[in-house]
Amino acid sequence: MGDELAYIQQAVTAHKLAGDGSFTERVSALLERALGAPRVLLTTSCTHALELSALLLDVQAGDEVVLPSFTFVSTANAFVLRGARPVFADIRPDTLNLDERQLERHLGPRTRVLVPVHYAGVACELDAIGALARARGLAVVEDNAHGLFGTYKGRPLGSFGALATQSFHETKNFSCGEGGALVINDPALIERAEIIREKGTNRRRFLRGEIDKYSWVDVGSSYLPSEILAAVLLAQLEKRQQIQARRQAIWDRYQERLGPVAERFGLTVPTVPAGCEQTHHLYWLLARTPAQRNALLAHLKSHGIAATFHYVPLHLSEMGKKLGAKPGDCPVAESVADRLLRLPLHLELSEPDQDRVVAALVSGLSAG
């Protein structure tokens, strides 16, 4: 969409393809300005940013981390890898976000971290979550994979937790194929985050001329994306206003066209609460029943339309059951997962194509 190929060529001709070159620094600086963050570190994925968060917060075996069941597996895996136990909370029926009203009952003496996930780029109720975290002395890590450049009451998503994570996977609004970022809002965590990200070495201090050599000083791993990935990402982020405006136009057209359809057939359309500026990452619908959802997916597929479902709730997964979760723990998530379908939403979706999606959906509903 922008200067991706030109920037890749610049990265190649500069003979600097490893991480933390000029393109990496430009992306980090852009995100720091946009989010008002003291430091943003690019990573090879949002999964790795979450894993880095768990390391940085010294999450230990036996600690508990509260997160929504309706999310991607990485949200839980990052902490399970440290020996922590994920505590699966239910979601709100309107935004499909973590239900802040049920959080307190999931907290115990071993709770260390809360992980709100801004589903579809619509903010969780961060005032209530933040107040509870402060009262209990808990860390907040925002899983903001869907929410870059969204806001809650005028403040950027990704700026509320001590840490936040971003995704630049090919399915996201801004992509370099595979990539992520760790947003560090607590300045006290910056130096150790740089060390963990650099394989446990103090190499960043060496590169800044603060020490005369670097060595192994802490645990760590390799989380640095290449300059080629950063070059692609920079080109995407520089066009963020155009990209977001195009996605908003598609999302708004769905909402306008499908509002009356949903009312007629008893479907549920997305809700965006007052005070939330969303990112238009997904457009979802809730069918009345699982059977209706499955019939609609099959009907759309027969018309060459790539609609799909979304997450299997983590507490219902094989791994979730091994960790002690059971059916009935999160009834809203269970109901939503069985009834949700996502419609195509991407930059190349033309108005005639969108009209075809809507027409096929209506015909499927009428046939049912």
C-alpha positions in Angstrom: 0.0 0.0 0.0 3.0 2.3 0.6 6.7 2.2 0.4 7.2 -1.5 1.5 9.4 -2.5 -1.5 11.4 0.7 -1.5 12.1 0.3 2.2 13.1 -3.4 1.9 15.6 -2.4 -0.8 17.0 0.3 1.5 17.4 -2.2 4.2 19.2 -4.7 1.9 21.5 -2.1 0.4 22.4 -0.7 3.9 23.9 -4.2 4.7 22.2 -4.2 8.0 19.6 -6.9 8.1 19.7 -8.0 11.8 17.4 -6.5 14.3 17.6 -3.0 16.0 18.8 -1.1 12.9 17.4 2.2 11.6 14.1 0.8 10.5 13.5 -0.9 13.9 14.3 2.4 15.7 12.0 4.4 13.4 9.1 2.0 14.0 9.8 2.1 17.8 9.9 5.9 17.8 6.7 6.2 15.8 4.8 3.9 18.3 6.3 5.6 21.3 5.0 8.9 20.0 1.6 7.6 19.1 1.1 5.7 22.4 2.9 8.1 24.7 5.0 5.2 25.9 8.4 5.5 27.5 9.7 2.6 25.4 8.5 0.2 22.6 10.5 -2.8 21.7 9.8 -4.7 18.5 9.5 -8.4 18.8 9.2 -11.3 16.4 5.5 -11.8 17.3 2.8 -10.8 19.8 3.3 -14.2 21.3 6.9 -13.4 22.0 6.0 -10.0 23.5 3.6 -11.8 25.9 6.3 -14.3 26.8 8.7 -11.4 27.4 6.1 -9.8 29.7 5.9 -13.0 31.8 9.7 -13.1 32.1 9.9 -9.4 32.9 7.3 -9.6 35.6 9.1 -12.7 37.2 6.0 -14.8 36.9 6.7 -18.0 38.8 5.3 -21.5 39.2 2.2 -21.4 41.2 1.3 -17.8 40.3 -2.2 -17.2 38.9 -3.0 -15.0 35.9 -6.5 -14.0 35.1 -7.5 -13.7 31.5 -10.6 -14.1 29.3 -11.4 -17.6 28.1 -12.4 -16.1 24.7 -8.9 -15.3 23.3 -6.1 -16.7 21.3 -3.9 -19.4 23.0 -0.8 -17.2 23.2 -2.5 -15.1 25.9 -2.4 -18.1 28.2 0.6 -19.9 26.9 3.0 -17.1 27.7 2.3 -17.5 31.4 1.8 -21.3 31.4 5.4 -21.5 30.1 6.5 -19.9 33.3 4.6 -22.4 35.4 1.7 -20.1 36.2 -1.9 -21.2 36.3 -4.3 -19.4 34.0 -7.6 -18.5 35.6 -10.3 -18.2 32.8 -12.8 -15.4 33.2 -16.0 -15.0 31.3 -16.8 -12.3 28.8 -19.4 -9.6 28.4 -22.2 -10.4 26.0 -22.1 -7.0 24.3 -18.4 -6.4 23.5 -17.1 -10.0 24.0 -14.4 -8.5 26.2 -13.3 -9.6 29.6 -16.3 -9.0 32.0 -14.9 -6.7 34.6 -17.9 -7.3 36.8 -16.8 -10.9 37.4 -13.1 -10.3 37.9 -13.0 -10.0 41.7 -14.4 -13.5 42.3 -11.5 -14.9 40.3 -8.8 -13.2 42.4 -7.0 -15.1 45.2 -3.7 -14.9 47.2 -1.7 -16.2 44.3 -3.1 -13.8 41.6 -0.3 -11.8 40.1 -1.4 -10.5 36.7 -4.6 -9.4 34.9 -4.6 -9.7 31.1 -7.4 -7.7 29.5 -7.8 -8.5 25.7 -9.4 -5.8 23.6 -11.5 -8.0 21.4 -11.9 -6.8 17.8 -10.2 -3.5 18.8 -12.9 -2.4 21.2 -11.6 -1.4 24.6 -12.2 -3.3 27.8 -13.6 -1.3 30.7 -10.2 -0.2 31.8 -11.2 2.1 34.6 -12.7 -0.8 36.6 -9.9 -3.2 35.7 -7.2 -0.6 36.6 -8.9 0.3 39.9 -9.1 -3.4 40.9 -5.5 -4.0 39.9 -4.3 -1.1 42.0 -6.3 -2.1 45.0 -4.9 -5.6 44.9 -1.3 -4.8 43.8 -1.6 -6.7 40.5 0.2 -6.1 37.3 -1.9 -5.4 34.1 -0.6 -6.6 30.8 -2.9 -5.4 27.9 -3.1 -7.9 25.1 -3.7 -5.3 22.4 -3.2 -7.5 19.4 -6.5 -6.2 17.9 -6.4 -2.7 19.2 -3.5 -0.6 18.0 -4.6 3.1 17.6 -7.9 2.4 19.4 -8.7 4.5 22.4 -10.6 4.4 25.7 -11.9 7.7 26.9 -9.5 9.5 24.7 -6.4 7.5 25.8 -4.6 5.1 23.5 -5.1 1.4 24.0 -1.8 -0.1 25.0 -1.0 2.7 27.4 -3.0 1.5 30.5 -1.0 -1.6 31.7 2.5 -1.6 33.0 3.0 -3.6 29.8 1.1 -4.1 26.6 1.6 -6.3 23.6 0.9 -5.7 19.9 0.6 -8.0 16.9 1.7 -7.4 13.3 0.7 -10.8 12.0 -0.7 -10.9 8.5 -4.3 -10.9 9.8 -3.9 -7.6 11.6 -4.6 -4.0 10.5 -0.9 -3.4 10.2 1.3 -6.3 9.2 4.9 -7.4 8.3 3.8 -11.0 8.0 4.9 -12.0 11.5 5.8 -9.5 14.1 4.9 -7.8 17.4 5.9 -5.3 20.0 6.2 -4.9 23.7 4.9 -1.5 25.0 6.6 -0.6 28.3 4.7 2.0 30.3 6.6 1.5 33.5 10.0 3.1 33.0 11.5 0.9 35.8 11.1 -2.1 33.5 12.9 -0.8 30.5 16.5 -1.8 31.2 15.6 -5.4 32.1 13.3 -5.7 29.1 16.2 -4.7 26.8 18.4 -7.3 28.5 15.8 -10.1 28.2 15.1 -9.3 24.6 18.9 -9.4 23.8 19.4 -13.0 25.0 20.0 -12.0 28.6 22.9 -9.7 27.7 23.5 -6.0 28.3 24.3 -5.5 24.6 22.1 -2.4 24.4 24.2 -0.6 27.0 27.3 -1.6 25.1 25.9 -0.2 21.8 25.1 3.1 23.6 28.7 3.3 24.8 27.7 2.9 28.5 30.0 -0.1 29.0 33.1 -1.3 27.2 31.9 -4.9 26.5 28.7 -6.8 27.1 28.1 -10.2 28.7 25.4 -12.5 30.0 23.6 -10.9 33.0 20.1 -12.3 33.1 17.7 -14.8 31.6 16.6 -14.0 28.0 15.9 -15.2 24.5 16.1 -13.9 20.9 13.1 -11.7 20.3 14.5 -9.2 17.7 12.8 -9.1 14.2 14.9 -8.4 11.2 15.3 -5.1 9.5 13.4 -6.3 6.5 10.3 -7.0 8.7 10.7 -3.6 10.4 11.0 -1.9 6.9 7.7 -3.5 5.8 6.0 -2.5 9.1 7.2 1.1 8.9 5.7 1.5 5.5 2.4 0.2 6.8 2.4 2.4 9.9 3.1 5.5 7.9 -0.1 4.9 6.0 -2.1 4.2 9.2 -4.7 7.0 8.7 -5.6 5.7 5.2 -5.6 2.1 6.4 -7.8 2.9 9.3 -10.2 5.1 7.3 -10.7 2.3 4.7 -11.4 -0.3 7.3 -13.8 2.0 9.1 -15.7 2.6 5.8 -16.1 -1.1 5.3 -17.1 -1.8 9.0 -19.6 1.1 9.0 -21.2 -0.1 5.7 -21.7 -3.6 7.2 -23.2 -2.1 10.4 -25.5 0.1 8.3 -26.7 -2.6 6.0 -26.9 -5.4 8.5 -28.6 -3.6 11.4 -32.1 -4.0 9.9 -31.2 -7.5 8.7 -30.2 -8.5 12.2 -33.3 -7.0 13.8 -35.5 -8.9 11.2 -33.8 -12.3 11.8 -32.8 -12.0 15.4 -29.1 -11.7 15.0 -26.8 -9.6 17.2 -24.5 -7.0 15.7 -21.3 -5.5 17.4 -21.6 -3.0 20.2 -19.1 -0.2 20.7 -19.6 1.5 24.0 -19.5 5.3 24.4 -16.0 6.5 25.0 -14.4 3.8 22.9 -12.8 4.5 19.6 -12.4 1.1 18.0 -9.9 -0.1 15.3 -12.4 -1.8 13.0 -10.3 -5.0 13.1 -13.2 -7.4 12.8 -16.9 -7.5 11.9 -18.8 -10.2 13.7 -22.4 -11.3 14.0 -24.0 -13.6 16.5 -26.6 -16.1 15.2 -29.5 -17.1 17.3 -28.4 -20.7 17.6 -25.3 -22.8 16.7 -27.2 -24.6 14.0 -28.1 -21.3 12.4 -24.5 -20.1 12.5 -23.2 -23.3 10.9 -25.8 -23.2 8.2 -24.9 -19.6 7.4 -21.2 -20.5 7.2 -21.9 -23.3 4.8 -24.2 -21.1 2.7 -21.6 -18.3 2.5 -18.9 -20.8 1.6 -21.1 -22.2 -1.2 -21.2 -18.7 -2.6 -17.4 -18.4 -2.5 -17.4 -16.1 0.6 -14.7 -16.8 3.3 -16.7 -16.2 6.5 -15.5 -18.0 9.5 -16.0 -18.6 13.3 -13.4 -17.6 15.9 -11.9 -18.9 19.1 -12.7 -22.1 20.9 -12.9 -20.9 24.5 -9.7 -21.9 26.2 -11.4 -23.4 29.2 -13.0 -25.9 26.8 -9.8 -26.9 25.1 -7.9 -30.1 25.8 -5.1 -28.1 27.5 -7.6 -26.0 29.5 -9.2 -29.1 30.9 -5.8 -30.4 31.9 -5.3 -27.2 33.8 -8.6 -27.9 35.7 -11.1 -25.9 33.7 -14.5 -27.4 32.9 -17.6 -26.8 30.8 -19.9 -24.3 32.4 -17.1 -22.2 33.9 -17.6 -19.4 31.3 -21.2 -19.7 29.9 -21.2 -16.5 27.9 -18.0 -17.4 26.1 -19.4 -20.9 25.4 -22.5 -19.5 23.9 -20.7 -16.8 21.9 -18.2 -19.2 20.5 -20.9 -21.5 19.1 -22.9 -18.7 17.5 -20.3 -16.2 16.2 -19.3 -15.7 12.5 -16.9 -13.2 11.1 -17.4 -11.5 7.7 -14.6 -10.6 5.3 -13.0 -7.3 6.2 -9.8 -6.3 4.4 -8.5 -3.4 2.4 -9.2 -4.9 -1.0 -12.9 -5.6 -0.3 -14.8 -3.5 -2.8 -18.3 -2.2 -2.3 -19.7 -4.7 -4.9 -18.0 -7.5 -3.1 -19.4 -6.3 0.2 -22.9 -6.1 -1.3 -22.4 -9.7 -2.5 -21.6 -10.8 1.1 -24.6 -9.0 2.5 -26.9 -10.4 -0.2 -25.6 -14.0 0.4 -26.1 -13.6 4.1 -29.7 -12.4 3.6 -30.5 -15.3 1.2 -29.1 -17.8 3.7 -31.1 -16.3 6.5 -34.3 -16.3 4.4 -33.7 -19.9 3.4 -33.3 -20.9 7.0 
